[in-house]
């Protein structure tokens, strides 16, 4: 019965994204077009280079372009018409590669139609993008090999798959050690009832299949990932009276998380780290997640897991890392870990971000945030 229901959901989603939706404006809620945080200039420029026909078919709930991308191999789950893939292909450079996989054939066809256009625009001699028609919970059937990618991204797609654990298992398999899943998705405030989980439009709108946010950590660590690291979060507004009646008191949030696959090397130790700077677009400051921001030259104390991630991922060359107690060559102050309250709840972060924006907008004439840009 479960397999039959999963197949029905997959068919409904394919129909919704292949026939019902022709462009972003056709969406009935705001779940799949939630704004992300301020986009760095180099990413804005990469997105502006994407063909208009591709960008118009974009359905996403956040920004899934992480940092430190040069020469990386990246897999985009649910790549749709290819917007994120084409932006990433420019950022990884000719020695890197971006692969997109999507189950909706018409979307894949749109993406493939603009391959030559983008490679010519970027000045690349050989294409560094591939688009595959397939299922994100069956990457092996699509020919994607073990430990073949540095980064996997997903933009508001995992919620569309009934078996989230199977997706995470496949992602873990194809990631190299030290690699990460960097993804945005929609999460629910509580476990969703059957009425919502079987509603066809709510599934297509990224709400019916939303995971209860606390279950993400359970699934991720069951598969083998480190604990999820919350990056950004924004409340989801429905703006559809009929669908609001079905949803009732349940709340939704779009959130970006990063999950790292680390080698099994035993327990790490707390460390003091200094960001060396130099990552493209983040030369002076690297906002790693909602809890850790690293400024160039400033020493920061980090917990065991953050230490392990920085040591064993693509970020290792960007940091000077030493055990706590060993003096590091820096004139800056050290941010103490003990005073930090770690945020893991995306609803809490979304609320805090909303309050911060409201204060900033109301007091901008008084200079509360310095400049409008910093808001």
N, C-alpha and C positions, 0 to 999 in steps of 0.2 A: 504493500500500500504506500509506503514512504517513497519508494522509487517511482511509482506512478504519479504521486503528488508532485515530486520534484520535477518530473518530466513535464507535467502540466504547467507548473510555474515557469519553467524555462521557455516553453512555447509561448506563454502569455507575454513574457518579457521581450522575447524576440519580436513578437508582433507589435508590442508597444513602441519599441525603439526602431523597428524597421518600417512600420507602416503608419502608426498613429502620430509619432513625433517626426516632424520634418525639420524643425529648427528649435532652438532653445525657447523661443517665445510660445511654443505649443504646450509647455509644461503647465500643469494645473496647480502646483504648489511651488514654494521657494526652496524646497529641500535640495534640489539638484543644481541650484545656481547660487548657493550661499557664498557671499564674498569672503575672500581670504584676507590675511593681514597684508600690510603694505608690501608690494612686490619690489624686490631689488631691481635696479636699473638694467643690469645685463639680462635679467629674465624678461623684463618688460620688452626689451628690444627683440629678444628671441621670439616672444609671442607675437609681436607686431609683424614679424617676417612670415608668419604662417598665413597661407592663402585664406581669403575671406570665406570661401565656400566650406572649408574645413572648420574654421573657427565658429561659423554660424550653427554648426551641429554639435557644439560642445555642451555636455551635460556633466557638471562636476560640483562638488560641495567644498572645495578648498584648493589650495595650491600644493601640488605634489612634485615640485622640483626642488630637491634637497641641495646641499652644498657639496663642494669638492668633487666635481664631476669629470674633470679632464681624463680622457682615455678610458672611461668606465664602460662596461657593458650593462645596459639597463633593459629590464623587461617591464612593459606596461600592461597590467591586467585590465581587460575591458577597455581597450584603446579607442573604441568608437571610430570616429572619422579621422583620428590621428593627430589632433591638435597638440597634445602633450608630447607625443613621440617626435613630431617634427621640431618642436622647440628643443627637446632634449638632444636630438641628433646634431643640432648646431652647437650645443653647449659641450657635448662630449668630444667633439672634433672628429676628424677623419679617422683617427686611430681607435676611436670608441665606436659603440654600436647601440642602436635603440631598436628593440623588437616590440611590436604591438600584437596582442592577441584579443580577439573579440568573437563572440558567438553569433553576432548579427551580420550576415553576409553582405547586406547592402551597405552597412557602415564600413566594412573592410574594403569594399569596392571603391567607395569614395576616397578613403585614405590612399589606396594604391594609385588612383588616377592622378594624384598630385605629387608622386614621387620624383619624377623628372623635373617638375617645376621647382621643388625645394632644393634639390641637389644643385641645380644650375644657379639658383639664387645664393646658395651658400658657397659656391665655387668649388664644390667637392668633385674630384675626378671619378670616384667610385661611390655608389650608394652606401650609406651606413645605416639604412633603415630597412626593416623587414616587417611585413604585416601578415599575420596568420589567422585563418578562420578556425576557431576552436574554442574549447571550454576552459575557463581558468581553474576549475577543479580537476581537470584532466590534462595537465601540461605534458605529461609523458606521451599521451596519445597524439599530441601535437608535435612531437619530436624534440621537445626541449630537454636537454640532458642534465644530469646531476652536476651540481656545483659549477654552473656555466655563467652565472651572472653576479656582478658586484652589487647591484641594487635592483629591487623590484618595487614598482610603484603601482598604486591603484587609486583612482579618483571616483569615489561614490559608486562602487561597483560590487564590492564584496557583499553588501546588504542584499543584492539581487539574487544571490546564490543561497539556496536552502541550507546546504551543508558547509558552514563556515570552517569547521575543523578540517575538512578535506582540502579546502583552499589553502589554509595555513600549512598543512602538511606538504603540499606540493611546492609552495613557496620555499619552505625550509629545505626541501630536497634540491631545488635548482640554485639556491644561493651558495656562493662560496663562503668559506669560514671568514668571519669578519664582515660579511655582507649584511645588508639591512632591507627590511620591508618598510617603505616610507609611504604612508597611505592616509587618505581622507575618507571618512565614511559618516553615515548617520547612525546615531545611537539613541536608544529609548531610555526613559527614566525608570521604567520597570519592565518586567516580563510582559510581552504583549499578548492579549487574549486572541482566541481563534477568530473572532469577528474581524479583527484588524489584519491578522496574519493571512487570511484567505481573501482579502479584498483586492481584486485585480488592479484597480487604479492605484491604490496605496502601495502595492508592490512595485508597479512601474514608476511611481513617484519616489521610490527609495525609502518609504516609511514602513510598509507592511513587513518587510524582511529585516528591519533594523534590530540589531543585537542589543540586549540589555547591557549597558556599558560595563558593569562589573564582570560580566561573563568573558569579556575580551582577555583579561589577565589570566583567567582560568584556562581558556583554550590555548593561548599563546605559550604559556609555560608547560602545558601538557605536551605540546608539540616539540618543545625544546628551545624556544626563544627566551631571551632575557625578558624581564618584566616590561610591559609597555611603557613608553616614555611619551607623555602628553606634550604636544607642541603648541597647538592652538585649538580654540573652541569658539563656536558661535551658535546662538539659539536659532532654531529653525522656525520660520513663520509659515503657516499654511496658506492663509489668505484665500480660502475657499470654504464657504459656509457649509456646504453639504458634507465635505470631507471632515470639517471640524466637528460636526455632530457625531460622526462615526468614531473619531479619535477620542472625544470626551476630554478627560483630565490628564491623559497621557501627554508627556512632553518629549520633545526631540531636540537633539543638538547635533551639529556637524562638527567633527573633531579630527584633527590630524595627529596620528601617533607614529612613532618609529619603533620597530622591533628589530633587534640585532641577533644574529646567529654567531655566537662566539665559539672558538675551539674549546674543547674540554681540557682545561689546563689547571684545574684546582682553584682554590679561593684566591681572589685578588686582595690587595690591601688598600686602605685609604691612602690617597696620594695628594700632593700639592702639584698643581699643573699651571703652566704659563702658556697662553696662546701666543704663538710666534707671528700670527697674522699671515697675510698673503693669499688666503683662499679667495678666489675670484668673486667679487661682489660683497665680500665680508672681510676685507683687508684689516679693518680696525676693530671690528666687533663681530663675534659669532654667537647668534642666539641659537643655542643647541636645542633647547626645549623650553617648556614653561618654567622650569626650575633653575636652569643653568645658562647664564650668559657670560661668555668669555671675552674680555677686552684685551687687546694686544698689550703684552708686557705686564699684565696684572696677574698676580698669583692667586689661585683659587683652590681651596680644599674641596676634594670631591670624595664621594662614598666609594665603596668597593666596586660596585657594578659599573659606575661611570668611569672609574679608573680602568677597569678591564676593557670597556668599550673603546676608550680613547687609545689604549695601547694596542689593541688587536684589530682595529678597523682601518679604513682608508684615511682616517683622521690622525693617525699616529705621527706622521711627519710634520704636522702642524702644531704639535705641542711638545714642550719640555716637561717631562714627568719624573717626579722623585717621591720617595716615601715621605710620609709626614714626619717632621722633625729635622729633615735634612735641608739645609739652607739652599735656596735657589737664588741665582743672580738676578734680582729684580728690585727696582726702586719702588714698585707699587705695593699697596697694602694687600693683606691676605683676607679673603672673604671666608669667615669661619662657617663650617658645615653645621655646627651645633645650633646656630641661630636660624637656620633655614627650615621653613615649613614646606614640605614637599607636597605639591598639588598633583593628585591623580584623578580627581573627579572632573570630567569635562563640563558638567553642568555648573559646578562651582567656578571654574575658570571662565566660562561664558558669562556668568553673572558678574564676576569681578571685572571682566573686560568691558562689559556693557556699562557698568557703573563708572568705570574710568573714562570711557568715551563721553558719557553724559556730562561728567564734571568738566571735562576738557572743553566740550562744545559750549557749555553754559558760561564758562569763565575765560574763553579764548580772548575776549577783548581786554581782560585784565592781565593777560600774559601768563596764565597758569601753567601752560605747557611750553612756554617759550615761543614756539611758532606753530602755525596750523599744521605744518608738515609732520611735526612730531606727535600729533594726535593720532 
